Every structure is written in C-alpha cells, then in structure tokens.
Amino acid sequence: MISFALFLGWVSEDSLWAVLGTMGASQAGLNDAQIGLVLSGSTAGGVLASLFMTAIGNRLGRTEPLIVLVLLGSALKFVIPHLGDSAGFMVTVIIWNTIYALVFAYVSVVAAALDRSGRWSAPLTGVYLVGSALAPFAGTFITEQFGFVLFGTVISLTSSLVIIPFSIAARRSAQQFQPIIQGAESLVAKEVV
C-alpha cells in the first residue's frame, strides 16, 4: 500500500519538476536565469527543510505534520500553474519544493520506523526512482494534451489521494515506536534509581 502511494506521490512531485522550466517560461515569463534561480532556491529550501527536521526530531509527531504538509503541497501544485507573475511563481515554487523536501523526510522516517531491519529501504528507494523516471513522461504528456491548469489539478488530486495510505503508515509507525520509547524510559529510570 505505501509503495503504491509513494509511486503516485513521487510521479506527482517529480512531474512538476519535469515541466517547471517550460511552465515558468510560458506562464510567468521567466527567462533561463530566473528558472535557474528558482531551481537553486528550491534546492536551498530543501536543505533548510532537512536541517529543520534534524533539529526538531520527533517533537511534532509523524502523522499530523505529514498530513498537513501533503495538503499544503497539493494546494501549491494546484496554484502554481495559475500564477502569471514571475515573482509569485518563483516564490511559490520554492515554498512548494521546501514542503516536498519535508514530506520526503517524513516519509523516509515513517518507512524506517515501519521496518527497523532496513529491508524496506531498498524497495522504497526503487519505487521512488521508478516514479521519478516516469514523471517527465507523465508531466509532459498531460501538459501537452490538456495544458498546465489541468495538469496542476491532476497532480494536486493525486497528491491528496496519498494522504490516506501515508497517514495509516505514519500512525502504524508511531505505534511501533512507542514500545521502544517506553522501554528506553524504563531503562533510564532503573539507571537513575
């Protein structure tokens, strides 16, 4: 279930990446330098998001932040194709990519918590890579056939659909993590006494 959700999620995310340059040029009138700035800013946003995740750890939980972030990302995917001004387009894409990096981090944490042996790591990475590989085809096909606005609607809805399996997996991983925390707390309590 989570593998299929990941596949859909990554096709949705990376198909936007695949058409971002074309969309930015035709919708918002961006030139090559501005598109490069958007991509660099997006990468910087992703790095900052990763640092943020490292700093906060598990304090916010898993399920609620993941749901909120996926919803925000879905909303931004819907909005981006409607933006005609260059500044708004650039800022919105950078915010979307920062959220994408946070979602990726949360999904990775959930997957790792579901299987502490690490057996899920390789298949989930494979699912991500297959989704990423198909994304340029999906993105360009939809935009060529139906335009950017319908493309934004499709990828936004696709992202929204993955909330259900992501939230189930996140809750399950949090439940599996709870006995570990309780066991560690009892060990610390014994050491203190």
Steps between C-alpha positions, in 0.01 A plus 500: 500500500766751598709402197216582261430825686867590477500424130202730439639766730840508334357499148287795605788689662761435236268559204470859620880520509510364146282775354598781736735673255250493215215605728703784651599631159154483343278578800711750696740624232812377681830508317773237539674689782176528697424132451851422624435722802176313572677164481785621722257654748301177500810300581592743778147470637535123501830520689350738757201268539734207567690701761169595661396134516832409658458771763143417603525123487176328599356787708216570258410135450467340159142474388364852539802681351507258207129556427534879528809508279344280230188720499711816474706348219182395318356850530819656365505257206151618415598868531834499313356455147263792562776748586584749227742733676864400522559589867191315622587198289858489624412537869217246482719240329773545763246460782352193328841338465584570864179324597586216259832451681320487835249246368785290364672512840183403687426214261857374541464509879168316482645233271803453725279471808276241334793265454797549729689225319534730199351257248254766383772747417606360163150426364374845601800663336425292191136613500617861528739454207236335281255780581766760424587327174138502381432855620643689200288294262186543713556873547574582139222275369234659721617857433520448123157337483308706755705805601664616820183576698352151461847357567507690831157364588603141420822508704326681785228235519756221472694644792182532704419132443826384657406660833294195598772233465767741629298576814428130563868417464603795720259397777617140480865604517430723801328210679798275433735771626313546831618172666860591416464838671332344804772236523772763478330713767478204738869423444592860577278496811675184626840661442401811696363302797 
